[in-house]
Amino acid sequence: MPASLPRRFSRPRLFIPAILVLGLAAFFWPSPDLGGSDSFIFYFPSGHHALPLESVGSVKYLPLLQILNMVGKVGGIQEKKNSIKVWFGPTQIELRQKDTKVLVAKASYDLHQPVHLSDGQWMVPVEFLTTVLPRLAHQSVEYQQGTNRIFIGDVRPASFSVRLDPIANGVRLAVQFTDKVSVRTASINGKWVLFLGDRPMEPMEPSFHFQNAYVSDLRFDDQDGVPKLILSPTSSGLNFFPVLAEGGKVLLADVLKPPSPSAQVSQPQPASQPKPPSAQSTPAGPAPEVTEESPAAPPAPPLPVVALDAGHGGEDNGGRSHDGVFEKDLAAQYVARVRSALLATGKYRVVLTRTGDVNVSVEQRALAANLSNAIYFLSFHAGDLGSASPRITFFTFQPPAPLAPATVPLAAAGAIPAAEDAAPPTFVPWGQVQETRLGQSLQLALALQQQFALVNGAQVDMPATAPVRILRNVNAPAVAIEMGRLASDADATPLTDPNFQQQVAGAVVQALAAFEKGGN
Ligand SMILES: [Zn+2]
């Protein structure tokens, strides 16, 4: 590295092999616009498409025919002055201007907001995506209310959680991804932008606001179909050192005050001296064209997080049934159903400890739950529980030794602490975190047991304790749910039955509600 490069331009000197240092070379994005546009992104396994959103009052609209042409084939249309018929595959769809009803193969659906014509284009409210589209698309449709993105088909978006910790002379941002990402950094309009590669992302929250002397907020943006995080520093002249760790699953970024002038006595630099051109590689204060968010309205508190853990994965298949069903796949099926059911309540966000068929360590799974401040942790497994099937057993963690005196839960596991007023941390050894939660975990297991007992045909056991490794490091009420019977001499049919799986998902939702009602 040339000696003439200013200090702030140099890479952090980290020689830990597990850590990959990201390039911080100056990089200029052709457009200075960071998310001013209003578009809706459709993610497919093959790529993404953006459609412009049109707002009428508080309702957002999308062009009907463009949506249909993306998810399938429009066979023909018949337009009249105030109505349109569309042949979509074997299905006929009929809409009327200023009408909230849509006819799909003669069945009527209510969009709550009226269809309208805009410059000859038929526009439907975004609610069309949840009310009508799943009935037309012969593939999975995943849409979280209020967002400007939808996932159609086998897309499996990754997600992430965020925390910020004070360190000497700055803060450390930790972003934990559910899957490996590649990250490219750039400095645009005085903000740091982290491009997250091609992988579609579904953020649990669109933005995070911080209170400290270094960074004010972190925002997710994929308005142009390129997922990225935008970090806003509170002032210019701060140094930014991002590194990728854990094989690309964790991004650590230190935001540091540059060394104070008194520490550079040998090279005094008057504050009034103009910055060298390379200062563009660090934020130079917000440029005028970027509108800062108003500090007046504090954002609504984010929804609580439920961590769902699909057991095994990758080379670790877990158990296998006579008819060739792997435990890892069955666990993922249950997690997907429970996830959809929880999201549909509008009461929770969901973090998955693994997405896709990959092997994730138990530490990594617990970390994903703890970093997202999950309020529940549910691990799904299947095994040989004796002759009855379906049969369900619940396990809470059994500590290896007599229980230590009650310890205060990890202070760091609460809300993201402000740098100035962070309480002195109370440390509970990582391996004993769950021991502080055993009472709640048992209450949760009992609530689950009561609701699962209502599932048709299932034999449900009383909760038991076991030294389940996956639960040990989780800082939340945590239960492992074991389904049976999955064994080499039995077919998995009772467990793969969609109706049974759906009932299980419903039972989880009911159990969490009952647990919350119980004042726990
Ligand atoms: Zn298992």
Boltz pocket constraint, residues with backbone or C-beta under 6 A from the ligand:
constraints:
  - pocket:
      binder: B
      contacts: [[A, 311], [A, 312], [A, 318], [A, 319], [A, 327], [A, 380], [A, 381], [A, 382]]
      max_distance: 6.0
